[in-house]
Amino acid sequence: MATTPKGRALGIALRKVRKECGITLRELASMIGRHSGEISRWENAERPLTPERVAQILTALGVNGERFQEIVALAYDSKNPPWVATTLPEREQQLSALIEFEQTATLITAVAPLLVPGLLQDRGYIQAIMSAGGVPPSEIPTRIAIRVGRRDAITRAQPVRFVGLIGEAVLHQVVGSRKVMAQQLRHLGEMNGRPNVSLRVIPYKSGWHPALEGAFTLIDSDNATPIVQLENRRSTLLLHEEDDVSAYQEAIEQLQSAALNEHDSIKLISGVFERLEKNRDT
């Protein structure tokens, strides 16, 4: 069965509650009269769950109140797209699912016309974005840690392949300061040196291209439905229906035709970096 974003989030939530309670799969199976293998498949989103079954599991684990309602809500329409997350609990659930999709992916393609893709951002750049974006200062260290931690998907021993298609504007938009941008461009060069990472720049002269419609990320996996993530200031959208995903796959093909090759992209990034380094204190 294809794994959907909401189905993945539901399985993650149930596994988290079970582990918080110190209950093993076998113990939970005994409590609700099911087989431990079946529960494992539920937690891995390999089998669908009804709201009634979710309620049974949560009741057995002693979960009630607001958390009970939030998790049961994931079971409704877990197969149906799109998943628009607007509330804080929904966005946290969605982020958990997204991180697991990233960790189990075979290929992540990030299209970013204006900002460096999240998995390629360094700490100074992240902090500059969050500080200017109005994130409460007390929350910034935790959010930076989460974003940097997600980078493990492309830096670990057996990393996910990553393709970044970035607009030329990304290189010239000063985020934080010239010093911050110089370090971020240095970081891009270092990341591109990894054998699993490919970075290509879409030049100004390319004319109209699909990235001008907005940033998005396509996550491909051998054991889950491909998903597309779109994000704005107030909400996040995850798509997994075939027609929706196909539209973004076609957009990526167009962008790959419009982008500079990897060698010329790094040459362009290096040139901007050198100018920033020379003038970063002015």
N, C-alpha and C positions, 0 to 999 in steps of 0.2 A: 504493500500500500504506500502511495506517495505521502511524504510527510509535509504537512502544511505548517505555516508559521504559528497559527493559533494552537494546532495540535501539539507542536513542539513545546510551546510555552506552557501548555497544560501539563504535559509530562514532566517538565522541569519543576513546576510548582509542586506537584504531588511528590516527586522525589525529595525535594528540599524539605517539605513538611515531615515526611517519613524519617529522614535522617535527623532532623531537629529533635524528633521525639525519641531517637535512639532505637528505632524499630527496624528489624531486618526484613527482607523480602519474605522470608519464610514465616516470620511472626505475623506480618500483616496478612499473608495468605490464610493463615489459620484463623485470624480474627474475623475475616469476611467470607471464609469458606470458598476461596479460590486457590488456584495453583500459583506458586511463586513465579514461574516462567511467564504466566499470563500478566502478572503485575509488572514484571520487567518490561514486557512488550508495551504495556500501557505507558510506562514512564519514558520509554524511548520513542513514543508516538508511532509505534508500528501497528497498533490496533486502536480503533476508535473507542471513545468512551462516551457513555450517555451521561447527562446531568445527574440522573438518579444514581448511577454507579459512582460518580465522583462524590456525591453527597454521602453515600455509604462509606467510602474510604475516609473522607474527612471526619465524619462522625466517629468512626472507629479510632481515629487518631486524636480525637478530642478537640478538633478545630471548630470554632463557632464564630459568630459575630461577623464583622466586616470582612475579615480574611476569608471566611467560609464563602461569603457571597461573591467576592472577587474571583475566587478559583472556580466556583461552580459556573460563573458567567462565561468562563473560557470554553466550557463544554458546549454551550449553545452556539450553533453555526460555526463550529470549529473547522468545518470543511469548506465554508463559503467565503470567498474573497469579496471585496478587499478588507484588510484589517487596518482600520484607521485608529490610531491611539492618540487620544487627546488629553485624557486625565493622567495624573502622575502615576497611579497604580498600573494603568494600562501601558504606559510608556516603560515602566520598570519591567513589566512582564514581557513586553515586546523586545526590550534590550536583552533580556536573558535568552530569549529565543534566537535573536540575531547573533549574539556571541557564540552560541552553540552551532549555528549554521556556519559561521566563519571558521570555527575550530575544526569542523568536519568537512569543509569544502574541498573541492579539487582545484577550483579556479575562482578568484575574486577579480572582477573587473570594475574599477571605480572611474566614473566619468565626473570630472570636476572642472568647470569652466572658470571659477573665481577663487576658490580656496584649495589649498593642498588637501588631498584625500586624508581622512582621519587616520588610517593605518600608517601613513607616512609622515604625520606631524610629529615634531619634536616637542619637548616639554615647554620651552620658551614660547613657541608659536601657539600651543594649546592655551597656555596661561594668558597670553595676550588676547586671544579670541574671547575667552571666558570673562576676563576682567572687563573688556570693552562691551561685552554682551550683557552685562548686568547680573551675572551669576553671583550670588552672595559669597563674599570672601571666605566664609567658613566652609563652604561646599567645594571650593575650587580644588584643594589638594586631593580630595576623594575622587572628584571627577577626572582629574588629570591621571590619577593612578589607574582608574578603570580604562581610560582611553589608551594609555601606554601599555597596560596589561593585554589589551586586545591585539596588540602588535605581535604577540607570541605566535599567532597563527602563521605569520610569514617569516618569523625569525628562528623558530625552533629547529630541532635536528631534522625532522621530516616536514618541511614547510609547505604551506599551500602556495600554489602559483598565484602571482599577483600582477595584474596589468593596470597601470594608471594612465589614463588619457586626460591630460590637463590642458586647459586653455593657456595661451601665452600670457594672459592677464594675471594668472596666478603668480608668475615670476616678478611682476612689477607692482602688484598691490602690496604696499608696505603695511604689514600687520605688526603692531607693537612698536618696532623701531627698525632702523636700517641694520642694527646689530642683530636683532632677533631674526630678521629676514635672511641675513647672510648666513647665520647658523642653520636656519631651516633649509636653505639651498645646499649648504654643505651636506646636511643630513640626506637630502634627496639623492645627491651623488653617491653617498655611501650605501644607501639602500639599493640604488640601481646596480651597484656592484655585486649584489647577491644574485646567484644564478637563477633563482626563482622569481625575481622581480624585473619587470620590464616597464620602463617609463617613457612615454612619448608625448610630445608637445603638439597641440593644435595651433598653428600660427595664425596671427591676425589676418594674414593675406588669404586665408582659406575661404573667406566669405561665410555665407550662412552654413551652419551645421547643427545637428540635433542637440549638441551640448548647450547651445544658446537657449534652449528651452528649460534648462535647469540641470542640476547635478543628480546623479543616480548611481546606484551600485547593483551589479548583477552578481549573484552568488550561485555557482554551479556545484553540484555534488553528485556522487555516485549513488547515494542512498536517500536522497530527498529531492523533492520537486525544486527546480530552479526558482529562485525568488528575486524580486527587484525591490530595493528599498529607496524610497523618496522621503525627504525630510524638509520641513520648513520650520519657522520659528515657533509654531504652536502645536504641531502634530507630526506624526510619522506614519507613513503608509507602506505596507508590505503587500506586494502582489505576487500571486503564484499561478493564476489561470494561464493556460497555454497561449491564448490570443494576446494577453497583456505582455507576457514574457517575450513572445515572438517580436512584438513591436520594438522592445528595447534591444533585443538581439540584433535586429536589423539596423537600429540606430548605431550600435557599436561597430557594425561592419562599415557604415558610412564614415564614422569617425576614424577608423583605422586607415581608410583611404585618404582622408584629409590630413592626418597627422604626419609630422616629420618622422623619419626613421629614428631608431634608438640612438644611433651615433650622432646625428645632427641635433637631436633633442638634448643630449648631454652637452654637446658643444654650446648650444644656446644657453642652457642653464649655467654652465661654467662661465660664460661671458658676463651674464647678469651678476653672478656671484662675485666675480673679480671687480666689477664696478662698485658693487655694494661694499666690498671689503675696503676699497680705496677711499670711499667717501662716507663710511658708516658713522663717523663721528661728527659729520657736518650737518 
